[in-house]
Amino acid sequence: MEENQVEGRNSVIELLKSGKDINRLYIQKGEKHGSILEIIKLAKKNKVIISEVEKSKLDKMANMQNHQGVIAIVPPFEYSDVEDILEEAKKRNEDPFILILDQIEDVHNLGSIIRTAECSGVHGIIIPKRRAAQVNSTVNKTSAGAVQYMKIARVNNINETINYLKENNVWIYGTDMNGTSYYDEQDYKGGVGIVIGSEGSGMSRLVKENCDFLIKIPMKGKINSLNASVSAGIVMYEIMKQRRK
């Protein structure tokens, strides 16, 4: 079975706190101070094997430039099912709040979206199996470890999944620059699925046609589009704000 790795201090701390399996923890040799001491303490508490190695070895192992002196080797990321996401909403006694990412290809965008989703109360994220970023060490680090707490489902067909969500009383809102209403004019207090399109071309035509509503974010500058993770964040926090009332 292929292994994955989690790099960077914040991400490894969240991984250790989550209680998920860790095959081995590599820590850079030398003086220990700051958050690395917390990592060692948590690792010992969780009975994780720790190996102290030279910085040169970590540099060779790392997928990112700044590993911050720590890399955790973990089993492959365990994706959830869409049913698990709906069950999570029931468990919290809340209406479903789901993100559907239509061909988001940039791993940094995916990581940022996961981080904001975890902070704003999203129950789960749905991504396609093909032509889209998948969870890896870069996504994990960019999310600041939020990946450990977020249910993420990979599906073969986004449109079939949207239809399944509709059958389970989830209204689908697509973000589109030509949307018929502004994002803050909608009532999000029922079951909600927010579709975020790809960085370049937005939502695919069939996904757009399958949405119940198309919403837009007002623009004032000369650039007529926002980064996908920024757009997602604006809409997610509007939903969180409405549900707090």
N, C-alpha and C positions, 0 to 999 in steps of 0.2 A: 504493500500500500504506500503510495506516494506521501511524503511529508511536506508540510508547509512550515513557514517560519514567521515569527512576529518580532519586529525590530523596534528599538527605541524604548526609553524608560517608561513614559506614560502608558504606552500600549501594553507593555509587559506587566506593569502594575495592575492595570484593569483585567488583563488575562488571568493573573494570579488571584485577584479578588473574585473573579467569576467562578472559580472552582473547576474550570474546564481542564481536560487532560493536557499535560505538558510532558513530552518525552525526555527532554533535556534542556537545561538552561546554560548558555555560554556567557561568561562574564569576563571582561578584560582584566588581565593581571595588573597589579599596581595598587596605589593608595585608594581606599574606598571612602567615599564621603557622599553626603546628600542623599538623593533618592535611591542610589544603588544599595545603600544600607537597608532601606525598606524592602527592596526587591529580594535581597538575600534573606531577610527575616521572614517574608511571606513564603519564599521558596522552601525554606527549612520547615516552616509550619505545615506546608502542603506536601512535605516529603518529596520534593522535586530534586532530581539529580543535578548538581551544579558542577560545571567544569570551568576552571579558570584557564584562560588561553591568552596568548599574545595578541596585541591589537592587529598585527598583520594577518592572523588567521581570521579574525572577525571581518576585516576589510575584504578578504577573499570570499567569505560566506555571504556577505550582505548584498541584498538586492537594491538597497537605497544607500546614498552617500553617507548619511549621518545616522549610524546605528547606536550612537551614544554609549557604546561599551557593553551592550547587552543584546543577545539574540536568543529567543526561545524557539525550540523545535517542537512543533505540534502536529497532531493528526490533521488530515485534510479538513477544510471548513465544512461543517455539517449544515447543509441547507435545510430549510423547513418546507412543509407543504402549505398551500394556500389555506387549507382547513385549519392548520395550526395557528395561522394568523387570526382567523375568525374566532377560534377558540380562546386566543389570548385576550381579545376584546371582551368576550363573555366572562372570562376569569376576572377581568378588572371591572366588570359590570358597567361597560361603556359601549356606545355605538362604535362600530368599526371605523378606524381611521387608518387608511392604507395608501401607500405610495406605489404607483405603477410607473416604472422607468422604461420608456420606449427607445431602446437602442442608445443608451448612454455609453459612450465608448471610452471616455477619459477616466482612468482609475482615480485621479485626484478629485474629480467631480463626484464620483461615486462615494468616495470616502467622506467628502464634505457633506454630502446629502445624508449619509447614514448618521453622521455626528449630529446634525441639526434635527433629524427625525427622532433620534433617541431623546434629545432634549425637549422636544415639543410634544411628546406623548403618542407618536405614531406606533401602531400595533405591529406593523410589518411592512416590508418592501418586496415588491414583485419585479423580477428582471427576466428578460428572455435568455434562453440558453445559447442562442447564436447572435453574432454581430453585436455584442455588448460586453462591457467590462464585467469581469467576475471578481470575486473576493480574493485578494492576494495580500502579500505583506505591505505593499504600498497603500492599498485601500485601508488596511488595518491601522497603519500609522497615521494616515491622513484623517481617519475618523477618531483619533485619540483614544482608541480602544473601544469605541461605541459598538463596533462589530460584535463584541462579545455579548452584548445585551439586546441585539436587534434580531428579530426573526426575518430571514431573507429567503424567499422562495424563487426557484428558477423554473420557468415554464416553457413548454414547446411553442405555445401559441397565445400571444397576448390577448387577441380578440376573443378566443374561447374562454379565457380566464375572466375577461371583463363581463361576458355573458353570465358566467357562473356567479360572479359577485353581484350582478343585478338580481339574479334569482334569490340571493340572500340579503335583499333589501339594502344594497349599497348603491348610492347614486354616483355616477362617474362624471368627473369634471376634468376636461382637457385644457391645458394651458396653451393658448394660441394667440399670437399678436393680432389676429383678426377676429378674436372672440366677440361674442354678442353682448357681453356685459363685463364690468370690471370685477376683479376677484373679491373685492370687499363689499359688493352688492348682493352676494349670495348668502343664504342661510345654510350653515354647515352642521347643524345640530343633530342630524340623523346620521345614518351610515354613509361614509364618504370615501371615495377612491379618487385620488388626484393623479392625473397622467402628466408626466414631464417628458417632453420630446427630446430628441438627440440634439447635440450641441450645434450641428450644422443645419439640418433640414427640419427640425421639429418633429412632431408626430407624423407617423405614416398615414396615408390617406384613409385606409380602412379603420385604423384606430380612431382617427378624428371623427369619422362618420358614426362610429359606435358610441361616442360619448353622449351623455344626456345633456351636458352643458359645455359650452366653450367659453372660457374666462380669459381676460387679459389684464396685464399690469400696465398702468398709465406710464407713458414715456414723454419726457420733456426735452431731452437732448437730441443731438444729431445722430447718435447711434440708436438704432431701433430695436435692439435686442439685448437681453441680459444673459450672463453666464447661467447655465442650467442649474447649478447649485444655489445661486442667488435667487433665481425665480422660485425654486422649490422652497427655499427658506422663507421668502415673503409670504407665500400662500400658507405654508405650514403654521406660521405664527398667527396669521389671521384666524385660522381654524381653532388653534389653541386659545386665542383670546375670546372668541365667541363661546367656546365650551366652558370657559371659566365663569361666565356671567350667571 
